[in-house]
Structures are given as C-alpha cells and as structure tokens.
Amino acid sequence: QVQPVEYGGGSVQAGGSLRLSCTASGGTFGSYSVGWFRQAPGKEREFVAAISWFGFNRDYADSVKGRFTISRDGAKNTLYLQMNGLKPEDTAVYYCVASGTKTPEVVAMPYQWTYWGQGTQVTVSS
C-alpha cells in the first residue's frame, strides 16, 4: 500500500517561493502517475499539477502555469513541486497524489487518483 507523504509546506510572503516534496511511505511510486491537488478553506479540492512517472507528460492548472514546476526524481522515489511567484490565493492545503496502476484519463478529476497524502499547509501572506 503506497502512502504519499508531503514535506515542505510553510508560510511565505507574496512573491516568495516554496518547494514541496513527496515520498512514498510503505512502497514506491513505481510507474504511477503522480501529482498535486490543493484545497483552500471553504473551497473544493482542485487540481494543481501532474506528471507521468517517466516524465513525458506534465499538466498544470491554468492558475499556476508559468509559476509552478512539477518534477520527479525516480532514483529518490520523490516528487517535487517548485512554487515561485506565490500569491495569497495559493494559500491551501496541498496534497500529493498517486494514480495506482491505472493512468488517469482526466488528471484534474480527484476520483482518478487512488492514493492521497495527508496534506501540507501552504500560507501566502500579502
């Protein structure tokens, strides 16, 4: 059973940067697609970014394109989300997700992702 574990959340001022990391506790991500979702208070969970484990395909939400970069290190079994130019509206709990053996057809749909981390808080102040 793969359990994603997130690291790197925190508080930053607008315009700053943070890097989130995610590893797989209890196993490896293997050939799974992996990604990030986020949920702000009072809002629905929303897609942020995803990457196929071999790195050929990367997808981003329009709201983060050009500011966030998703990457992975297969040797370290780790997923990253580099967040630059942070805005107050990026404040949310960020969740690391993994697909399992079935590759998501629509990466923005939460139900396409099998494994979810517990989340890490990112707070951006103005």
TIVO-2410 file (N, C-alpha, C; in nm, 3 decimals):
# residues 126
REC num residu      c1      c2      c3 atome chaine
REC   1      Q   0.084  -0.118   0.000     N      A
REC   1      Q   0.000   0.000   0.000    CA      A
REC   1      Q   0.089   0.124   0.000     C      A
REC   2      V   0.073   0.207  -0.102     N      A
REC   2      V   0.153   0.327  -0.114    CA      A
REC   2      V   0.087   0.440  -0.036     C      A
REC   3      Q   0.162   0.505   0.049     N      A
REC   3      Q   0.111   0.620   0.122    CA      A
REC   3      Q   0.199   0.741   0.093     C      A
REC   4      P   0.148   0.836   0.012     N      A
REC   4      P   0.227   0.957  -0.013    CA      A
REC   4      P   0.245   1.038   0.115     C      A
REC   5      V   0.363   1.095   0.132     N      A
REC   5      V   0.392   1.180   0.248    CA      A
REC   5      V   0.452   1.310   0.197     C      A
REC   6      E   0.389   1.420   0.232     N      A
REC   6      E   0.433   1.552   0.184    CA      A
REC   6      E   0.526   1.619   0.285     C      A
REC   7      Y   0.616   1.702   0.230     N      A
REC   7      Y   0.708   1.782   0.310    CA      A
REC   7      Y   0.720   1.920   0.247     C      A
REC   8      G   0.755   2.019   0.328     N      A
REC   8      G   0.796   2.147   0.274    CA      A
REC   8      G   0.696   2.259   0.279     C      A
REC   9      G   0.580   2.236   0.334     N      A
REC   9      G   0.485   2.346   0.347    CA      A
REC   9      G   0.535   2.451   0.445     C      A
REC  10      G   0.467   2.563   0.447     N      A
REC  10      G   0.505   2.669   0.540    CA      A
REC  10      G   0.439   2.799   0.504     C      A
REC  11      S   0.491   2.906   0.562     N      A
REC  11      S   0.437   3.040   0.539    CA      A
REC  11      S   0.539   3.124   0.464     C      A
REC  12      V   0.490   3.203   0.371     N      A
REC  12      V   0.578   3.288   0.290    CA      A
REC  12      V   0.501   3.412   0.250     C      A
REC  13      Q   0.574   3.519   0.221     N      A
REC  13      Q   0.509   3.640   0.173    CA      A
REC  13      Q   0.484   3.629   0.023     C      A
REC  14      A   0.388   3.706  -0.022     N      A
REC  14      A   0.356   3.710  -0.165    CA      A
REC  14      A   0.482   3.739  -0.246     C      A
REC  15      G   0.495   3.666  -0.356     N      A
REC  15      G   0.613   3.680  -0.440    CA      A
REC  15      G   0.724   3.584  -0.406     C      A
REC  16      G   0.712   3.518  -0.291     N      A
REC  16      G   0.814   3.424  -0.247    CA      A
REC  16      G   0.801   3.287  -0.312     C      A
REC  17      S   0.886   3.196  -0.266     N      A
REC  17      S   0.892   3.062  -0.323    CA      A
REC  17      S   0.891   2.957  -0.213     C      A
REC  18      L   0.839   2.840  -0.247     N      A
REC  18      L   0.846   2.722  -0.163    CA      A
REC  18      L   0.862   2.602  -0.253     C      A
REC  19      R   0.923   2.497  -0.200     N      A
REC  19      R   0.930   2.371  -0.272    CA      A
REC  19      R   0.870   2.262  -0.186     C      A
REC  20      L   0.771   2.195  -0.241     N      A
REC  20      L   0.710   2.080  -0.175    CA      A
REC  20      L   0.774   1.953  -0.227     C      A
REC  21      S   0.785   1.855  -0.138     N      A
REC  21      S   0.836   1.724  -0.176    CA      A
REC  21      S   0.735   1.619  -0.132     C      A
REC  22      C   0.742   1.505  -0.198     N      A
REC  22      C   0.652   1.395  -0.163    CA      A
REC  22      C   0.725   1.263  -0.186     C      A
REC  23      T   0.725   1.179  -0.085     N      A
REC  23      T   0.782   1.046  -0.099    CA      A
REC  23      T   0.673   0.942  -0.073     C      A
REC  24      A   0.701   0.818  -0.104     N      A
REC  24      A   0.604   0.710  -0.087    CA      A
REC  24      A   0.643   0.627   0.033     C      A
REC  25      S   0.561   0.634   0.136     N      A
REC  25      S   0.583   0.551   0.254    CA      A
REC  25      S   0.520   0.415   0.231     C      A
REC  26      G   0.591   0.309   0.268     N      A
REC  26      G   0.535   0.176   0.255    CA      A
REC  26      G   0.548   0.115   0.117     C      A
REC  27      G   0.620   0.181   0.028     N      A
REC  27      G   0.637   0.127  -0.106    CA      A
REC  27      G   0.703   0.228  -0.197     C      A
REC  28      T   0.683   0.212  -0.324     N      A
REC  28      T   0.738   0.306  -0.421    CA      A
REC  28      T   0.627   0.351  -0.514     C      A
REC  29      F   0.653   0.461  -0.581     N      A
REC  29      F   0.557   0.508  -0.680    CA      A
REC  29      F   0.561   0.424  -0.807     C      A
REC  30      G   0.668   0.346  -0.823     N      A
REC  30      G   0.678   0.260  -0.939    CA      A
REC  30      G   0.658   0.337  -1.068     C      A
REC  31      S   0.566   0.292  -1.150     N      A
REC  31      S   0.538   0.361  -1.276    CA      A
REC  31      S   0.410   0.443  -1.268     C      A
REC  32      Y   0.366   0.475  -1.147     N      A
REC  32      Y   0.242   0.553  -1.132    CA      A
REC  32      Y   0.260   0.695  -1.182     C      A
REC  33      S   0.153   0.753  -1.232     N      A
REC  33      S   0.148   0.899  -1.247    CA      A
REC  33      S   0.135   0.958  -1.107     C      A
REC  34      V   0.190   1.077  -1.088     N      A
REC  34      V   0.184   1.142  -0.958    CA      A
REC  34      V   0.150   1.290  -0.978     C      A
REC  35      G   0.104   1.354  -0.874     N      A
REC  35      G   0.066   1.494  -0.891    CA      A
REC  35      G   0.031   1.562  -0.761     C      A
REC  36      W  -0.027   1.681  -0.775     N      A
REC  36      W  -0.063   1.763  -0.661    CA      A
REC  36      W  -0.204   1.821  -0.680     C      A
REC  37      F  -0.278   1.819  -0.573     N      A
REC  37      F  -0.404   1.891  -0.562    CA      A
REC  37      F  -0.392   1.987  -0.445     C      A
REC  38      R  -0.487   2.079  -0.435     N      A
REC  38      R  -0.490   2.168  -0.319    CA      A
REC  38      R  -0.634   2.199  -0.283     C      A
REC  39      Q  -0.651   2.239  -0.157     N      A
REC  39      Q  -0.784   2.275  -0.110    CA      A
REC  39      Q  -0.773   2.392  -0.014     C      A
REC  40      A  -0.838   2.501  -0.050     N      A
REC  40      A  -0.843   2.620   0.034    CA      A
REC  40      A  -0.968   2.613   0.122     C      A
REC  41      P  -0.967   2.683   0.234     N      A
REC  41      P  -1.084   2.679   0.323    CA      A
REC  41      P  -1.211   2.720   0.251     C      A
REC  42      G  -1.314   2.638   0.265     N      A
REC  42      G  -1.444   2.669   0.205    CA      A
REC  42      G  -1.452   2.645   0.056     C      A
REC  43      K  -1.348   2.587  -0.001     N      A
REC  43      K  -1.347   2.562  -0.146    CA      A
REC  43      K  -1.329   2.413  -0.173     C      A
REC  44      E  -1.363   2.376  -0.295     N      A
REC  44      E  -1.345   2.237  -0.336    CA      A
REC  44      E  -1.198   2.209  -0.364     C      A
REC  45      R  -1.165   2.081  -0.354     N      A
REC  45      R  -1.029   2.040  -0.387    CA      A
REC  45      R  -1.006   2.064  -0.536     C      A
REC  46      E  -0.891   2.120  -0.571     N      A
REC  46      E  -0.864   2.150  -0.712    CA      A
REC  46      E  -0.728   2.096  -0.755     C      A
REC  47      F  -0.722   2.063  -0.881     N      A
REC  47      F  -0.601   2.011  -0.943    CA      A
REC  47      F  -0.495   2.120  -0.954     C      A
REC  48      V  -0.370   2.084  -0.930     N      A
REC  48      V  -0.259   2.178  -0.944    CA      A
REC  48      V  -0.166   2.135  -1.058     C      A
REC  49      A  -0.113   2.015  -1.050     N      A
REC  49      A  -0.017   1.970  -1.150    CA      A
REC  49      A  -0.005   1.818  -1.143     C      A
REC  50      A   0.038   1.758  -1.254     N      A
REC  50      A   0.059   1.614  -1.259    CA      A
REC  50      A   0.172   1.583  -1.355     C      A
REC  51      I   0.236   1.469  -1.333     N      A
REC  51      I   0.344   1.424  -1.419    CA      A
REC  51      I   0.339   1.274  -1.429     C      A
REC  52      S   0.358   1.223  -1.550     N      A
REC  52      S   0.369   1.079  -1.565    CA      A
REC  52      S   0.503   1.038  -1.505     C      A
REC  53      W   0.510   0.919  -1.449     N      A
REC  53      W   0.629   0.886  -1.372    CA      A
REC  53      W   0.755   0.886  -1.457     C      A
REC  54      F   0.743   0.859  -1.585     N      A
REC  54      F   0.860   0.866  -1.671    CA      A
REC  54      F   0.882   1.007  -1.725     C      A
REC  55      G   0.796   1.099  -1.687     N      A
REC  55      G   0.822   1.240  -1.714    CA      A
REC  55      G   0.785   1.290  -1.851     C      A
REC  56      F   0.721   1.208  -1.933     N      A
REC  56      F   0.692   1.252  -2.069    CA      A
REC  56      F   0.577   1.350  -2.074     C      A
REC  57      N   0.487   1.341  -1.979     N      A
REC  57      N   0.369   1.427  -1.981    CA      A
REC  57      N   0.359   1.505  -1.850     C      A
REC  58      R   0.340   1.636  -1.862     N      A
REC  58      R   0.318   1.722  -1.748    CA      A
REC  58      R   0.195   1.807  -1.774     C      A
REC  59      D   0.113   1.822  -1.675     N      A
REC  59      D  -0.008   1.903  -1.686    CA      A
REC  59      D  -0.012   2.001  -1.570     C      A
REC  60      Y  -0.064   2.120  -1.597     N      A
REC  60      Y  -0.076   2.223  -1.495    CA      A
REC  60      Y  -0.213   2.288  -1.501     C      A
REC  61      A  -0.262   2.329  -1.386     N      A
REC  61      A  -0.380   2.414  -1.384    CA      A
REC  61      A  -0.343   2.550  -1.442     C      A
REC  62      D  -0.437   2.612  -1.508     N      A
REC  62      D  -0.409   2.744  -1.568    CA      A
REC  62      D  -0.363   2.844  -1.464     C      A
REC  63      S  -0.414   2.830  -1.342     N      A
REC  63      S  -0.384   2.927  -1.237    CA      A
REC  63      S  -0.240   2.923  -1.190     C      A
REC  64      V  -0.167   2.815  -1.222     N      A
REC  64      V  -0.029   2.803  -1.174    CA      A
REC  64      V   0.072   2.795  -1.288     C      A
REC  65      K   0.026   2.789  -1.411     N      A
REC  65      K   0.119   2.781  -1.525    CA      A
REC  65      K   0.216   2.898  -1.525     C      A
REC  66      G   0.341   2.865  -1.548     N      A
REC  66      G   0.442   2.970  -1.551    CA      A
REC  66      G   0.499   3.005  -1.416     C      A
REC  67      R   0.436   2.958  -1.309     N      A
REC  67      R   0.483   2.987  -1.173    CA      A
REC  67      R   0.527   2.860  -1.101     C      A
REC  68      F   0.455   2.750  -1.124     N      A
REC  68      F   0.484   2.625  -1.055    CA      A
REC  68      F   0.549   2.527  -1.154     C      A
REC  69      T   0.638   2.443  -1.102     N      A
REC  69      T   0.701   2.340  -1.184    CA      A
REC  69      T   0.697   2.208  -1.109     C      A
REC  70      I   0.644   2.106  -1.175     N      A
REC  70      I   0.640   1.972  -1.116    CA      A
REC  70      I   0.755   1.891  -1.175     C      A
REC  71      S   0.816   1.812  -1.089     N      A
REC  71      S   0.926   1.727  -1.135    CA      A
REC  71      S   0.933   1.606  -1.044     C      A
REC  72      R   1.012   1.508  -1.088     N      A
REC  72      R   1.028   1.389  -1.004    CA      A
REC  72      R   1.169   1.336  -1.017     C      A
REC  73      D   1.213   1.268  -0.915     N      A
REC  73      D   1.344   1.201  -0.914    CA      A
REC  73      D   1.317   1.054  -0.891     C      A
REC  74      G   1.328   0.977  -0.998     N      A
REC  74      G   1.297   0.836  -0.988    CA      A
REC  74      G   1.389   0.762  -0.894     C      A
REC  75      A   1.515   0.798  -0.894     N      A
REC  75      A   1.612   0.730  -0.808    CA      A
REC  75      A   1.579   0.751  -0.661     C      A
REC  76      K   1.526   0.869  -0.629     N      A
REC  76      K   1.491   0.901  -0.490    CA      A
REC  76      K   1.344   0.873  -0.460     C      A
REC  77      N   1.271   0.829  -0.564     N      A
REC  77      N   1.128   0.800  -0.544    CA      A
REC  77      N   1.056   0.920  -0.485     C      A
REC  78      T   1.087   1.036  -0.538     N      A
REC  78      T   1.037   1.161  -0.481    CA      A
REC  78      T   0.977   1.249  -0.589     C      A
REC  79      L   0.869   1.314  -0.554     N      A
REC  79      L   0.800   1.411  -0.639    CA      A
REC  79      L   0.820   1.549  -0.579     C      A
REC  80      Y   0.833   1.650  -0.666     N      A
REC  80      Y   0.854   1.787  -0.619    CA      A
REC  80      Y   0.753   1.881  -0.682     C      A
REC  81      L   0.727   1.990  -0.613     N      A
REC  81      L   0.650   2.100  -0.671    CA      A
REC  81      L   0.721   2.229  -0.632     C      A
REC  82      Q   0.788   2.289  -0.728     N      A
REC  82      Q   0.854   2.417  -0.706    CA      A
REC  82      Q   0.753   2.528  -0.731     C      A
REC  83      M   0.730   2.609  -0.631     N      A
REC  83      M   0.629   2.715  -0.640    CA      A
REC  83      M   0.697   2.850  -0.629     C      A
REC  84      N   0.694   2.925  -0.738     N      A
REC  84      N   0.752   3.059  -0.742    CA      A
REC  84      N   0.642   3.163  -0.762     C      A
REC  85      G   0.671   3.287  -0.730     N      A
REC  85      G   0.573   3.391  -0.750    CA      A
REC  85      G   0.443   3.365  -0.677     C      A
REC  86      L   0.454   3.317  -0.554     N      A
REC  86      L   0.334   3.278  -0.480    CA      A
REC  86      L   0.243   3.396  -0.454     C      A
REC  87      K   0.115   3.368  -0.457     N      A
REC  87      K   0.010   3.469  -0.436    CA      A
REC  87      K  -0.075   3.428  -0.316     C      A
REC  88      P  -0.142   3.522  -0.253     N      A
REC  88      P  -0.230   3.485  -0.140    CA      A
REC  88      P  -0.334   3.381  -0.178     C      A
REC  89      E  -0.379   3.383  -0.302     N      A
REC  89      E  -0.479   3.285  -0.345    CA      A
REC  89      E  -0.422   3.145  -0.361     C      A
REC  90      D  -0.291   3.129  -0.348     N      A
REC  90      D  -0.231   2.996  -0.347    CA      A
REC  90      D  -0.238   2.931  -0.210     C      A
REC  91      T  -0.284   3.006  -0.110     N      A
REC  91      T  -0.296   2.951   0.024    CA      A
REC  91      T  -0.394   2.835   0.026     C      A
REC  92      A  -0.348   2.721   0.074     N      A
REC  92      A  -0.429   2.599   0.073    CA      A
REC  92      A  -0.351   2.487   0.141     C      A
REC  93      V  -0.421   2.377   0.163     N      A
REC  93      V  -0.354   2.251   0.196    CA      A
REC  93      V  -0.323   2.181   0.065     C      A
REC  94      Y  -0.198   2.143   0.047     N      A
REC  94      Y  -0.153   2.078  -0.075    CA      A
REC  94      Y  -0.139   1.928  -0.052     C      A
REC  95      Y  -0.198   1.850  -0.142     N      A
REC  95      Y  -0.200   1.705  -0.131    CA      A
REC  95      Y  -0.120   1.642  -0.244     C      A
REC  96      C  -0.036   1.548  -0.209     N      A
REC  96      C   0.034   1.467  -0.307    CA      A
REC  96      C  -0.054   1.347  -0.341     C      A
REC  97      V  -0.061   1.314  -0.469     N      A
REC  97      V  -0.146   1.204  -0.513    CA      A
REC  97      V  -0.068   1.111  -0.605     C      A
REC  98      A  -0.111   0.985  -0.607     N      A
REC  98      A  -0.053   0.887  -0.698    CA      A
REC  98      A  -0.166   0.807  -0.760     C      A
REC  99      S  -0.144   0.767  -0.883     N      A
REC  99      S  -0.255   0.711  -0.961    CA      A
REC  99      S  -0.285   0.566  -0.931     C      A
REC 100      G  -0.184   0.489  -0.890     N      A
REC 100      G  -0.204   0.346  -0.894    CA      A
REC 100      G  -0.175   0.294  -1.035     C      A
REC 101      T  -0.217   0.172  -1.063     N      A
REC 101      T  -0.180   0.108  -1.189    CA      A
REC 101      T  -0.255   0.165  -1.308     C      A
REC 102      K  -0.368   0.228  -1.288     N      A
REC 102      K  -0.446   0.285  -1.399    CA      A
REC 102      K  -0.408   0.431  -1.418     C      A
REC 103      T  -0.357   0.465  -1.535     N      A
REC 103      T  -0.318   0.603  -1.564    CA      A
REC 103      T  -0.443   0.691  -1.572     C      A
REC 104      P  -0.445   0.803  -1.504     N      A
REC 104      P  -0.562   0.891  -1.511    CA      A
REC 104      P  -0.591   0.938  -1.652     C      A
REC 105      E  -0.717   0.931  -1.690     N      A
REC 105      E  -0.757   0.982  -1.821    CA      A
REC 105      E  -0.781   1.132  -1.816     C      A
REC 106      V  -0.831   1.178  -1.703     N      A
REC 106      V  -0.855   1.321  -1.682    CA      A
REC 106      V  -0.787   1.359  -1.551     C      A
REC 107      V  -0.668   1.414  -1.560     N      A
REC 107      V  -0.588   1.432  -1.439    CA      A
REC 107      V  -0.650   1.529  -1.340     C      A
REC 108      A  -0.738   1.617  -1.388     N      A
REC 108      A  -0.795   1.718  -1.299    CA      A
REC 108      A  -0.907   1.664  -1.211     C      A
REC 109      M  -0.948   1.541  -1.235     N      A
REC 109      M  -1.057   1.482  -1.158    CA      A
REC 109      M  -1.002   1.407  -1.037     C      A
REC 110      P  -1.039   1.447  -0.917     N      A
REC 110      P  -0.985   1.380  -0.797    CA      A
REC 110      P  -1.010   1.230  -0.796     C      A
REC 111      Y  -1.122   1.184  -0.850     N      A
REC 111      Y  -1.154   1.042  -0.841    CA      A
REC 111      Y  -1.060   0.956  -0.926     C      A
REC 112      Q  -0.982   1.019  -1.012     N      A
REC 112      Q  -0.888   0.944  -1.096    CA      A
REC 112      Q  -0.762   0.903  -1.019     C      A
REC 113      W  -0.748   0.956  -0.898     N      A
REC 113      W  -0.625   0.933  -0.822    CA      A
REC 113      W  -0.655   0.842  -0.703     C      A
REC 114      T  -0.575   0.737  -0.689     N      A
REC 114      T  -0.601   0.633  -0.590    CA      A
REC 114      T  -0.545   0.665  -0.452     C      A
REC 115      Y  -0.422   0.716  -0.450     N      A
REC 115      Y  -0.352   0.735  -0.323    CA      A
REC 115      Y  -0.337   0.886  -0.294     C      A
REC 116      W  -0.367   0.922  -0.171     N      A
REC 116      W  -0.362   1.062  -0.128    CA      A
REC 116      W  -0.278   1.075  -0.002     C      A
REC 117      G  -0.196   1.180   0.004     N      A
REC 117      G  -0.124   1.211   0.125    CA      A
REC 117      G  -0.214   1.285   0.223     C      A
REC 118      Q  -0.160   1.314   0.340     N      A
REC 118      Q  -0.236   1.382   0.444    CA      A
REC 118      Q  -0.242   1.532   0.423     C      A
REC 119      G  -0.155   1.583   0.339     N      A
REC 119      G  -0.158   1.726   0.307    CA      A
REC 119      G  -0.058   1.807   0.387     C      A
REC 120      T  -0.014   1.917   0.328     N      A
REC 120      T   0.076   2.011   0.395    CA      A
REC 120      T   0.026   2.152   0.369     C      A
REC 121      Q   0.027   2.234   0.473     N      A
REC 121      Q  -0.029   2.368   0.463    CA      A
REC 121      Q   0.070   2.464   0.399     C      A
REC 122      V   0.020   2.540   0.302     N      A
REC 122      V   0.096   2.650   0.242    CA      A
REC 122      V   0.016   2.778   0.266     C      A
REC 123      T   0.079   2.875   0.328     N      A
REC 123      T   0.013   3.002   0.358    CA      A
REC 123      T   0.093   3.116   0.297     C      A
REC 124      V   0.028   3.196   0.215     N      A
REC 124      V   0.093   3.309   0.149    CA      A
REC 124      V   0.027   3.437   0.198     C      A
REC 125      S   0.105   3.523   0.258     N      A
REC 125      S   0.052   3.649   0.312    CA      A
REC 125      S   0.082   3.763   0.217     C      A
REC 126      S  -0.008   3.859   0.217     N      A
REC 126      S   0.009   3.974   0.126    CA      A
REC 126      S   0.093   4.083   0.189     C      A
***
